């Protein structure tokens, strides 16, 4: 189904210049000291960036003009919007970002009655080669830096606050479900999660329980994540419960089989106390058979446990050139019922952004 190879290690390319968001509090003070300024200037800078969501040094009038000029170097522009598109009556907004080297990635900001969520990218492209995903079929260009990831979140938080979704809203949820395999860019993603969840003004002050990190099933990284002390939600992109089909739908399955992935998910749930989300893109006549729903329920009961897992069904979103389609509604409903009959919570995701290629599996960093 796919001719692309798996790529775990991103091509070596120059990362963006050092940014405040790349640094923890101690390193920020050290960096300010290197510029010849007292350490408390780092705290002032962080209050503006993380607390007030601004990167405009000229607006930081509590800083002396000379200090502003000096500190400007710690807030270099990392991601610049190239194209913004909206749909769902303005409640879904996709942004195409350009990095310092021309690298492109996308994020999606979504407004709901009770929350605002941003879906961010952790890599430019993806090396996991899943054939039903536009990002996976585009290949991997490079990892994003911690600062580039945090900047997607900060700018989304500022936009939501300023009413871009129709009314002022507070960004409460961050999902690492955009371009890339987050756990293949492990160190930078974890650092970004720490900046996102640290209390303002040390970080953006978003609850860890509002953060979701997805993975196609990199077992050693899942086990490592369990020990980080970050109670984020783990989302495993499973897409089928049988190894024979998953070897082709999710090629990483050739390295770590379904049972291994689910055992790692169980360990994560036991360690963190957080229920794991199982992502399942429902594809007509490919993985939507009743027996697969039964097997999914059985596998989750055996390897994870009913109280520790939730299945999130995703009607397949169309991608250019794909011969696959979403399952018919009756097939979808039967699949849900069979998983639920096994005692496993199962719901269908509210699809957003299809019209602007902003839905799950559609991100391709295209400006057309």
Secondary structure, 3 states (H helix, E strand, C coil): CCCCCCCCCCCCCCCCCCCHHHCCHHHHHHHHHHCCCCCHHHHHHHHHHHHCCCCCHHHCCCCCHHHHHHHHHHCCCCCEEEEEEEEHHHCEEEEEEECCCCCEEEEEEEEECCEEEEECCCEEECCCCCCCCHHHHCCEEEECCHHHHHHHHHHHHHHHHCCCCCCCCCEEEEEECCCCCHHHHHHHHHHHHHHHHCCCCCCCCCCHHHEEEEECCCHHHHHHHHCCCCCCEEEEECCCCCHHHHHHHCHHHHCCCHHHHHHHHHHHHHHHCCCEEEEEEEECCCCCCHHHHHHHHHHHHHHCCHHHEEEEEEECCCCCCCCCCECCHHHHHHHHHHHHHCCCEEEECCCCCHHHCCCCCCCCCCCC
